[in-house]
Amino acid sequence: MTRSLTAVLLLLAASACSTPAAPRSDPAASPSVSVTPGTPTTLPAPTGEHAVGTSVLYLKDTSRPDPWNLDVSVRELKVTLWYPTRQKGGQRAPYMTAKESELLLKGGRIAGVPYDVLSKTRTNAVRDAEPEGRKLPLVVLSPGFTKPVSTLTSLAEELASRGYLVAGIDHPYESYATTLADGTVAECLACDSDRDPGFGPRVTQIRSADVSFVLDSLGKWPVDRARIAMVGQSIGGASAVAAMVTDSRIRAAINMDGTTYARIPKGGFTKPVMFMGSPGHVPGGGDASWDRDWKLLTGWKRWIMLTGSEHASFTDTPLMAATLGVKPVYGVLTGARGSELTRTYVAAFLDQHLKSQRQPLLGKPSSRYPEVTFCPATCGQS
């Protein structure tokens, strides 16, 4: 079975908390590829100087019940850490389990390939490798609604290779599948509430509390507490802004294509923020929340739009195109190019604001990345 890239991305990215955009027709056509459904995907190699290790933590917040599962008296979180390591050899970490792959594909209504195919994705991080040991700037990652944080693995591996400790949070019962410490798989209990009034603000509030608890719980890891940022996609991007507003430890945030819900103080907000969006997130476009918030950001800020991108272009999903039997579509970024743009601009933002390394790339358009447009100046005035 062959399906279009746009259709598959919209299925896998579908969320009540986002505004997916239609593809633009101005970019060059995606190159033709030989599609072999079911062939495992290999994630792009990180470009930093460090080898990458990864470990999983299971944390229990006994101060609050789970907000979605009324039969659970504590909030349990799965946190995947990626970090620099000197260990280059060893077993590569799994991308996700076979059961998680099955539930994710079923939830996205993707058929025609083996349900365990995403579990065979080849990663670059060594499982349970020893961290380098020095204190590192920390980046918290939060995925889109219904998605596991593994869908941001290529970004996490890239950042770890550049010297960051990355903490990716799986928010149980908000994803199609989260494997917990005892081996049970938490499915998406929140999925039957995503059209309820106030759902978006509720999710960002829950995730903000999750993030603060994770920051409280990383005492044994080499975190530079003065250098913490958060990055998220879709509702995870909205949660990045919300968490930074409520938790003073977070110095900077990136929202990748997520409608924002947490209100920014009317008097202004001075912490660095970057919006990275698809064509639906332009000034005066389909999502008024970015227009509203842009006016209240009084510190360093950037708003960039990726021509040809879709809602899922900031995740690993487009990299799975051949695996899922997807036919390239004119005007839509290839998975490899979307990943390159995302990793490049996210890393530049973090290098500038957590490492104090000035990044000219963030100051003006680049001929190397013509798909990137700086808003509001060159894509409509808000």
Disulfide bonds with the S-S distance in Angstrom:
Cys188-Cys191 2.03
Cys375-Cys379 1.89
